Amino acid sequence: MKHLLDPMDISVEEIDELLDLADNIMEEPEKYREVCRYKKLATLFFEPSTRTRLSFEAAMHELGGDVIGFAGADNSSASKGESVADTVRTVECYADIIAMRHPKEGAALVASQNVNIPIINAGDGGHQHPTQTLTDLLTIRSLKGRLDHLTIGMCGDLKFGRTVHSLIRALSRYSNIKFVLISPKELKVPRYVKEDVLKNNENVTYVQYERLEEIIAELDILYMTRVQRERFFNEEDYIRLRDSYILDTEKMKLAKDDMIVMHPLPRVNEISVEVDKDPRAAYFKQTLFGKYVRMALIMTMLGVNA
């Protein structure tokens, strides 16, 4: 695996190996403290991030490596008009691996075509977010014990939500997956996701709903997303749709006792804070799992072992 740009860059077997390594890191963290000593990770974040950037940085530090980079295009030569290609060519001189987030779809692909060190796509516009997908897969496997035979509800912004698109693509390779797509008609899953992934796939089935209350009782997993202001061209549309779905304790009463609630975060108000106390709320555990899966990914892409 030279680069990670898309969840489909990794086979099911490679995913299992990464998740197994992440499990071992959680169990025996001391064994991995120095495996990336003298290695440098560059975090090139051309748009804001809290969890993903800090998760990558924490992962590299816990592996004994160093981190360089920037947290915003204004803090880089991109503000002077430098191209992505020139930026990564420069950074390649200083680092062993790059994690990059960019608002433009395809930016990570451009980066990968211009360097000889590994590129990890940490999110490119509304397109893909493969390390969040790996985080989600580790969360599901750790808390549900499997990645097949699941009914997964995805709720909120399914049109612009790159985490949703990536997770659908990844889980579509496991058997007996049912996706329940819950959104207002303006924010439905894009046609290309349906055509490329969901239709004519013997592993999966899908249904679409507009009301969460109608279907929450059937879900093994509820994956909530925020309505993303930064993806809208029209402020009025954002304001009209932002509160379409709010998960609260009343809705949670309708759910299975062992359903888990996931969210890639940040949340705005789509999950009431009162739900945080519910043992089925897994979104902060999900954040922690993200650090361990990124540790496993960095090790794998750098070819280092404990």
N, C-alpha and C positions, 0 to 999 in steps of 0.2 A: 504494500500500500504506500505509494509515493506521496499522494495528496489525499485529503478528505474534503471534497467539495459538495457531495450529495450523499444522502443515506444509502443510495443504491451503489455507491462506490465500494461498499463493504458487503461481502457475502454473509449469509446466515451463519456459516461456520466461523467466520472472522468475528462477527458480533458475539457469538457465544464465547469465543476465546477472550475477547475484550472484557466481557461481563464477568467471566471467571477470574480474570486477573484483578479486576476492580474488587471483587469479593475478597480475594486474598489480601489485597492492600488494606481493606477494612479490618480484616482479621489479624494481620501481622504488620502494622504500619512501620515498626522499627526496621524491618528487613529492607525497606525501600528508601530509607532516609538519605542515602548518598548515591543512588544509582545514576543521577543526572549531574553529579558534581562536574564543574567546569563546562557544562552545557548552558546555552543561553536561549531563552524563549523571547521573541519579540511580539508584543501585543499591539497590533495596529488597528485602533478602533476609530474609524472615521465618523461614527455616530455614537450617541451616548449609550452606556451600558453600566450596570452595577454588577449583577450576578455573574454574567458570562465572563467579563473581564477579570473581576476579582477571583472568580473560580479558577480560571487559567493561571493567574498569578500565584494563588495559594497552592495549586497543584504543583507547579514547578518548584516553588520554594520547599514544599514538603518532600520533593524528590532530591533536594540538595542542589538544584540549579539556580540560575540567575534570570532576572527578567528585565528587559528594556522595552521601550515603546512609548506610545502616546494614547491619550483618552479624549480624542476629539480632533476633527479635521483642522480646527483653528489652531491647534497646537503642533501642526505639522506643515511641511512645505506644500501640502495640497492647497493651503490657503493662498499660496503664491501661484497656483496653477500647475503644479507638478503632477504628472500623470501617475496612475497606479503602478504602471510598469516601471517607471523610473524610481518610484519610492521603494518598491520591493527589491529592485536591483541594488539599491543603496543599502537597504537593511540586511540583505544577504551577506554583505561584507562584515557584519557585526554579530549575526545570530546563527543558530543552528536549526531553528524551526520558527515558523511564523503562524500566529493565530490572528486572523483579520476579519473585522466587521466593516461592512460598507453599505451605504443606502442604495447603491445601484445593483440591480440584478446582473449577475455574470462577472462582477468585479473579482471575485475569488478565482474564477477560471482564468481571467486575464493575468492575474498574479502568478498562477501556477505555470503559465506558459512562458514566464520570463525569469524564473529562478531555478536553481538546482537543489534547493533545500525544501523540506516539506512545507506545504501550505495547508492550514486547517481553516475551513470556512466557518467563521463564528457568526454567520448571518449575512445574507446579501439581499437587501430590500425585502420584498414580500415573497422571495423565492424559496431558499432552503436554509435550514439551521441544523446541520447534522449532529453537532455535539449535544444540542438540546434533545434530539431524538435518542441518542445513546443514553442520556440522563433519564429520559422517560422510560426507555426499555429496562434499564437497571432498576428503576423504581417499581415498575410493574412486576418484574420477575422477583424482586426481593419481597414485595408485600403480598403478591398473589401467588407466587410459586410457579408461575408459568407465563408463556407468551403466546399460547394458543387457547382455543375454546373460551373466548372472552366476548362479552358484549360491551362495547365502548361507546359512550356518549360523548360527542364533541359539541360544545355549546358556546355560542357567541359569534365572534367574527371569524367565519370560516372562509371568507373570500380573501382577505389580506393576511391571515395568520399563517406565517411560514412554519411555525411549530406544528400546526395541524397538518399542513401539506406534507411535511417531512415524516411525521409519525404515521400517517395513512400509508405512505409509500413503504415504510419499513415494515409495518405490521401486516401488510397485504401478502407477505411471503410466508406467514404462519397460517396454520390450518384452523378452520372454523372460527374466523373472526367476523363479528357482526358490528358494523359501524352504524351508530344512530347519530345523524347529522341534524343538529338543532340550531336554527338561526332564523332571523327575519329574511324575507325573500331577497332583500338587497344585499345580504351578506352570505349567500349560499356558497358552498364549495365551488370553485371555478370549474367550468366545463372540461378543461384539459385534465384536471385531476380525475374527474369521473370517467372520461374517455380512456385515459392512459392507464389508470390504476384500478378503478372500482368495477367497471363493466367488463363482463366476460372473464372474470377472475374466479376460478373455482375455489379459491381459498376464502373468499369474502363475500358477504352480502351487505347491503346498506339500505337504510330507510331514511326519510327526511321528515322532520317535524318542525313546527314553529313554536310549540309550547313545551317547556321542560316538564311541567307537571304531568303531562300526558304519558310520559315514557320513563321517568326517573326510576320507577319501581323495578324495571327490568334490567337496569344497568349493573355491571360489575365494576366499571370505572366511569367516573364522570370527569372529563377533561374540560375545564373552564378556560375561556380566553377573554381578554379585554377587547373592547372596541378601540382600535388604535387610531388615535387622533392624527398621528403623523402620516398615515396612509390616505387621508381624505383630502380632496381638493376643495371641498365645499364644507365650510364650518357648520352651516345649517343642517346638512345631512348627518354630520358627526353628533351634534347636539340631540337630534331627533332619535338617533339609534343607540346612543351610548348606554342608556339604562334599560335596554331591551330585556336583559336577563340578569337577575340578581338572585344568587343562591343564599337562602336564609334557613333558619332552623325549622320553619314550617315545611319547607320543601324537603329538607333532610329527613323529616319524619316519614316521608313517603318512600324513602330509599331502603335498600337491603341493609341489614346489620353489618355486612362485610364489604359493602361498596366502599371504594376509596375515591377521594376527591383530589384531583391533580390540577395544577395551574403552573404555567411556565414563569409567571410573575414578570413584571410588576402587576399587581392588581390595582384597580381604581376603586370601584365599588361593586364589582360583579360578584364578589363573595363577601357577605357580611362578616364583620370581625367576630360576631358571636359564634360563627361556625368553626373558628380556630380551636375552640375547646373540644370539639367533637373528635373522638379518636379516629374517625374515618378521614379527617383532614390530613392530607399527606404532602401538601405543597412545600412546607419548609423542610421536611425530610427529603423531598425531591431535590431541593437546592443543595443539600449536603451530599446526596448521591452524585450530583453533578461534579463535585470536586474529585471524587474517587474515580469516576469514569474518565475524566480528563487526565488524571494521573496515568491511568492505564493506556490511554491513547497516546500521550506524549512518549511514554516508554516504548510503545510498539512502533511508533513512527521514527523514533531515533534509533531503534534496534538495540536498546539496552535491556539488561536483565538484572534481577536481584542476585 
